[in-house]
Amino acid sequence: MSETKKEHTIEEKQYLVRFNADTKSHLTVLDSDICLTKCPDKVCTIFCPAEVYKWENIRMHVGYEGCHECGSCRIGCPHQNIKWEYPKGGHGIIFRLG
């Protein structure tokens, strides 16, 4: 009998990672006015696979603690308004094999 491998959703795969979050964010929205006035679609809230960016009323909330460190925000923001750095040593995402 052949065994078929179950495909997992992105949400299920996200449960396979752990995070050691620093107290200081490694992600910075450089100018919140750009988000408010020049980015009606708030595309970072769409393309970030970890859903780190959330638009709340008149500002962008950055939940850096769950960042997957993929770097999509540093290249995907049409206004180059997100500064992305690696978390300082010993912090950030921890991938679990399995």
C-alpha atoms as one frame of an Amber mdcrd trajectory, in Angstrom:
protein
   0.000   0.000   0.000   1.280   3.425  -0.846   0.936   6.153   1.707   0.017
   9.622   0.486   1.547  12.626   2.162  -0.918  15.201   3.453  -0.374  18.745
   2.178  -0.397  21.377   4.912  -1.781  24.887   4.734   0.441  27.868   5.505
  -1.421  28.285   8.785  -0.610  24.691   9.791   3.037  25.134   8.826   3.305
  28.273  10.953   2.644  26.137  14.018   5.939  24.347  13.319   8.052  27.400
  14.134   8.945  29.084  17.384  10.075  32.617  18.048  12.536  34.139  20.466
  11.437  37.751  20.184  13.652  40.602  21.246  12.184  43.499  23.210  13.062
  45.849  20.325  11.605  45.468  16.830  13.875  44.707  13.883  11.150  46.088
  11.575  10.486  49.807  11.276   7.866  51.727   9.323   9.947  54.773   8.423
   7.133  57.293   7.890   3.613  56.455   9.033   2.213  59.351   6.992   3.206
  57.525   3.801   1.051  54.566   4.847  -1.823  56.894   5.653  -1.714  59.155
   2.599   0.122  57.367  -0.230  -0.693  53.688   0.195  -4.443  53.128   0.003
  -4.099  49.351  -0.449  -1.712  48.791   2.493  -0.012  46.048   0.464   2.281
  44.972   3.311  -0.836  43.685   5.077  -1.418  41.441   2.056   1.974  40.047
   1.057   3.503  39.348   4.485   3.074  35.578   5.001   3.212  35.963   8.786
   0.614  38.762   8.823   3.016  40.962  10.793   1.532  44.211   9.446  -1.956
  45.298  10.531  -3.593  48.609   9.685  -5.337  50.022  12.764  -7.348  53.214
  12.259  -4.623  55.679  11.221  -1.395  53.757  11.800   0.410  50.582  10.891
   0.886  48.127  13.729   3.976  45.920  13.358   3.812  42.608  15.231   7.502
  41.857  14.762   7.428  39.011  17.288   5.971  36.652  14.672   8.189  37.709
  11.751   9.401  34.836   9.556  12.423  36.880   8.444  11.621  36.281   4.770
  12.405  39.873   3.785   9.318  40.289   1.611   8.471  43.572   3.322  11.797
  45.181   2.444  11.260  44.494  -1.245   7.466  44.583  -1.436   6.669  48.004
  -0.029   6.044  50.184  -3.093   7.296  53.241  -1.173  10.390  51.618   0.386
   8.939  52.645   3.710   9.892  49.564   5.739  13.333  49.116   7.233  14.132
  45.441   7.759  17.122  44.229   9.735  18.043  40.837  11.099  17.063  40.457
  14.748  20.043  40.679  17.053  21.877  37.450  17.770  19.893  34.726  19.480
  16.538  36.300  18.636  14.019  35.783  15.858  12.501  32.726  14.256  13.515
  29.196  15.249  12.595  26.534  12.698  11.654  23.104  13.966  12.351  20.133
  11.762   9.485  17.817  11.037
